[in-house]
Amino acid sequence: MRHRLVLAGIVAALAAFALPAIAAAAPKPAVLTFKTAKIGAPGNPSVGIIPFNDAIYRSCEEAPETPKKPCQQVGAVNYGYGVSQLEVTVSQYVAFLNTVDPKGTNRHKLYSSDESGTAWPRFGQIDFSSSAGKGRHYTLAAPEWSNKPYGFANFLRSARFANSLYNGELLSKKASSEAGFSYVTYKVRLSPVTEKGMYDMTERAMTRSKKSGFVIPSQDEWIKSAYYDPKGGGTFSYWKYPTNSGVFGDNTATAPVQATLDPTNGNVTNAASQPLAIFHTLETPPPSWCPTTFSAEACTTVNPFGMDPTNYAKLYAGSLGTVGQAGTLGPWGTLDQGGNVVEWTDTITPPPFGIKGKRVWRRLHGGISNSPVYQLWLSAIGLNPQDNTFFTATYPWIGIRIGVLGNLSPDKG
């Protein structure tokens, strides 16, 4: 009997010792869901635009000559594709980080310290803990960030996010329709593999290496999904804003309404005012909120740059709102392609002003929450170096939207 008691005690001790090891096991790769709008009408016409001019032309042949800002022909896409209805959220990016960087080494610079809530109470979205368990180093800086758009992306981060999706396991695919628009929802188990896939990250100017899969939309794909009206609305079938057709040449007279945000959580409070976007009009205070984790004083004074509160308030005026809550659908059923965060495309473009060097520049589009409404115009064609680490540390308004090429099928096995 005594031996049985001793043996039982040993078994119990071993079980107690083993439990923490089981509990500390790294989580499985994250599963993310993306609802994508189906973009049809292949072979749609392009239009001519002069960057940041309030005008549209049937072609660049009809546009005036502007040597400093030459006309661009944009928007034509000769195939069907998908564009995610919403921007990539902070919770999705956290799941991506913990999947592809389970040890928290940050080998590919997918995270910067300025993104933490401690460093930047008002804008810091993601905290990092070196002592956390494997696959748990990255967490939300505040619960309110969960469904806000991730705002610290450069193109290299965006491409690696797309690669993780491309290399992942497609668990399900479901078609649906809503408000006259067609959607496909994908559920994907992320892959930890980020250096190969849709984009070969060993190449300096990486381009798409596959004909189907998850991508970062090109400039034309992005513009078509945001502005081209298959029903013929707008001018030459293009809207001035991603929220409404507007009138080219009327400056801001037909602009959408500025969204207002709940100061405690960043939710949109005036969704009944349509069309609506998260940007900053000159006549009203900027959309703004402070995470409940921090005090109002911290949100208005603490920043990674040691800026005084007055200058800080001028340069960092607009906050990011919860994705989709502005509620204004674009011509294909997407949300928030105007305002909130500006978004990367994978289109490579020459550098501005004759700048020389080996840096690769890419196009962006969409406007941001602290900029005037002209940033939402079809002609608001931006560009930035793909590896701009300065922006990932100082500019919390650059995001990611996912595209889909081809007829993807769920993995079987």
N, C-alpha and C positions, 0 to 999 in steps of 0.2 A: 504493500500500500504506500509505503514511504517513497519508493522509487517512482510509483505512478504520480505522486504529488510533485516530486521534483521535475519529472518529465513534463507534466502539465505546466509547471511554472516556467520552464525553459521555452515551451511552445508559445505561451502567452507573452513572454518577454520578446521573443523573435517577432511575433505578430505586431506588437506595439512598436518595435524598432522599424519594421517594414512600412508601416502606414504612412509616416511622413515622406518616405521616398516615393511612394505611389502618388501622394497628393502633390508632390513637387514636380512630377513629370511634365515635360513641355507640352503645351496644348498642340492639337493637330493644326495643320494649315487652315487658315481662315476660309470661310465660305462667304462670298459676296454676291449680291443680287443687283442687277442693272436692268431697268426698264428702258428700252430703246425705241425711239420713233423710227418708223420705216419711211425712208426718203425715196420716193419714186420719181416719175417723170424723167427717165433717162434721156439725155440729149437736149436738156433745156437750154435756152439761149443764155449767153453771158451778157453782161453790161459793162460799160466803161465808167470808171470813177476816178476822180483826182483826189488823192489822199486828203481827208479832212475838209474837203469842199462840199458845200450843201447843194450837190447837183448829181444828176445821173444821165448817162448818155447810152443810146442804143449800141454804140460801139465807140472805141477810142478815135476812130476816124472822124467822128462828129464832135469830139472834145477839143477845146482850145489848147494850144501848145503852152505847156508850163514846164520849162526846163528843170526847175528846182524840184517840182513835184509832178513827174510825168504820169500820164494816164495809165491805169491798169485795167485790163480786161479780166473780170472775175465772175465766179458763180456757176459756170457751166460744168456739169458732171454727166458723163454718158453711161452711167451704170447705177443700179439701185444699191443702197447701203443703209446702215443704221447709225443713229447718233443717240447717245444716252439722254433721256429726258432731263436729268438733273446732273449737276456737277458732282465730282467725287467728293464725298464728305470727309470730315476729320476722322470719324469713327472708322470709315473704310480705309483711310490712309494709316491709321494706327494698326489696324488688322494686317495690312500689307507690311508695315515695318516689323511687326512681331513675327510674321511668317518668313520674310526674306532675311532678316537680321536677328535670329533668335538669341545670339550670344551678346548682342548689343555692342558690336565692335564698330559699327557705322563705317564699314570699309568703303562703301560707295557714296558716302556723303549724302545719304538720304534724309538727314536730319541735321539741324544746326541748333546750337544752344540758345539762340535768341527766340526760338519757338516755344520755350518753356513759359509757364505762367509766372514763375518766380522772376525770370529776367524781364518779362514783358506782360504785366498783369492784364492789360486790356486786350492785347492781340495774341499773346502766347497761347497756342492751341494744344500743344503736346508736351508732356513731361517725360523725362528720361531718368531711370534709376539704374545705376550700375550694379547695385546689390540685389536687384530682383532676379527671380528665377529665369531659366531659359525660356524664351518666347514670351516674356512678360515685362520686358524692360521699358516699353513705351505705353503710356496711358494718357487719357484725356486730361488736360490741364484743369478743366472744369466740366461738369456734366452738361452744361448748356452748349458746349462745342460739338456735341455728338453729330448733329444734323446741320452744321454750318459747312460751307465749302472749305476744303483744304486750301490754304492761301499762301503757302511758301514754296510753290513748285518752280523748279526750272525745267527745261525740256528734258534733261537727262533723267531727272526723277520721274517725269511723266512717261518717258519711253520705257523705263524699267518697270513702272507700274503696268503698262500695257503688255510687256513681256511676261510678267508674272501671270496675267490673265491668259495670254496666248498659250503659255506652257502648262496652264492649269487644267483641271478636269471639269469639263462642262457637264454638270449634273442634270440640268433640265433646261428646256426651252419651251416657252408658252406664248402663243400668239393671242392678241386681244384687240378690242376696239373700244374707243371711248370718245365721246363728243365729236364723232366723225373722223377721228384719227386712228391709224393703225400702229400697233406696238408689238414688240417682241421682248419678253422678259427672260433674261439668262441668269441662271444660278451657277456660279463657278467656284470650285475649290482652288484657291491660289496655289501657285508653284513657288518654291524658293529660288528657282532659276530665273535670273534677271539679265544675264549678260548676252544671251542668245535668244532668238525667237523671232518676233516681228522685226525687231531692230537689233543689229549686230553692234554691241556697245564698244567693240574694239576698233570700230571705224570712226574716224574723226567727224565725218559728215554722214552719219548713218541715215539710210533711207529704208523704206519698207522692203523686206526680203521675201515676203510671202504674198500671195494673191488673196488669201482669205484669213480671217481671224480678227482679233482685237487690235485696234490701232488708236493713235491720236489723229483726229480728223485733219485732213489737209485744209488749206485756206479755202479752196473752192467748195469742198464738202461742208465746211463750217458755215460759210456764207450762204450756200444754198439752203441748208437746214434752218438758218435763222431768218432769211430775208426773201427767198424765192417763193412766190405764191402760186401753186399749181392751178388755182382757180382764176388766175388772171388779174388779181387785185393789185393795187399800188400803181407804179409807173413801170412800164415794160415788164410787168409781172413781178416787180421787186418792191418790197417795203423799205421805207426809210429807217424804221426801227424794228427790232425783233419782237416788239410788243404790238405794233399797229402800223398800218400802211403809211400814215403821216403824209406830208406834202413836201416834196423836195423844193428847196428855195424859200421856204417860209421861216427859216431859222428854227426857233423852238416853239412856234405857235401850236403845232399839233403833237407836241412831245407827250410822253406818258407822265403820269403823276409820280412824284417821289414817294417811296414807301417810308413809313415811320415804324420804328422798332420799339418794342417793350424794353424799357431801360434795365430790366432785371434779367432778361433771358434772350433778347435778340429776336423774338418772334415778331412777325409783321402784324401790325395792329389796324391797318386801314385797307385790308384786302378788298373791301367793298368798292373802293375807288379804282376803277379800271379805265384804261390800261395802266399798269403799275410796274415800276422797276425800282431797284435799290441803287440810287445814285444821289447826287447832291445838287439841288437847285441853289442858285445864289440868293433866293428870297427867303429860304427857310433854313433852320438848323440842320446839320447833317444827320443822317440816320446813325444812332449811337446807342450803345449799351455797355454794361460792365458785368463780367462774370460774378456770380454770388460768392465765389471763393475769395474775392478781394474787395477791399473798401473802395468807395468812390474816389477817395484821395489817391490811393495807389494807382487806380486806372487813369487818373489825370496827371500824375506826376512821375511815376516810376517808368523808366524806359531804358533799353540797353545802351543808349548813346549818351546819357547824362545831359540830355537837352533840358533847358528850363521849361516850365509848364506853358508859358505863352507861346514859344516857338513850337513846342510839341503839339499844342492844340491846333496850330495853323497847319502843320505838315501832316498830321495824322488825325484827320477830321472824321472820316466815315468808317463805321463798323460793318461787319458782315452779318447778313440776316439768314435765318433758317431757309434752307433750300426749298424751292417750290411754293413758298407761302405767298409770294406776290401774286401768284395765281393766273397771270396773263400768259396764255398759250400763243406760241409762234405759229407760222403758217403750216407747220408739220406736227404741231403738238408738243414741242419742247418747252421748257421753262427756264427762265433766268439766263438766256443767252444775251440779254441786255442788263448790265449792272451786276452788282455783287462782286465777283472777281473777273478780271480779264483772263482769257483762256488761251493756252498754247495750241498752235497747229503744228504739223510736222513739215510745213512748207519752208524750204530753205530760200533765203533771199539775199541779194547783195547787201553789204553793210551801208549805212547811211553816210552821206556827206563825204564820200570818197575815202572813208577810213580803211587803212590797210592793216594786214595782219592775218593770222591763221584762225582766228575765232570764227565760228559758224553762227550765222544769224538766222533766226526763224521768225515767222509771222505770228502775231497774236491778234485777238479780236474780242470785243464784248463790253468794254467799259468797266469801271469799278465804282465802289460805293462812295468814294470821296471825290469823284470827278464830275464835271458838268455833263449835261445830257448829250452834247455833241459827240462824246465818246461812244455813244450807242448808235451813231449813224452807220449806215452801210459803208460809207467812205472812211471810217475810222480804222485805218489799216496800220497797226503798230508792228514793231519789230524789236528784237532783243537778242543778245548772245545766248546760245542754248545752255551755256555753262555758267551763267551769271550768279556766282556765289555771293556777290554783294547784295543782290536782290533777295536771295533766300534768307539773308540775315537782317534786311532792313525794310523789305517791302511785303506786307502781309496780305496782298490782294491779287496774287497770280495763282490761277487754279488749273484744273484738269477736267476735261470732258472726254468720254470714251466714244470711239467709233467702232463699227463692226462691218467687215467686208465678207461677202460670200454667204453661202447657206450652211451655217454651222450645225452640226448634229451632236446631240449628247453622247458622251463616251459610254461604251457598253463593255461590260466585263465583270 
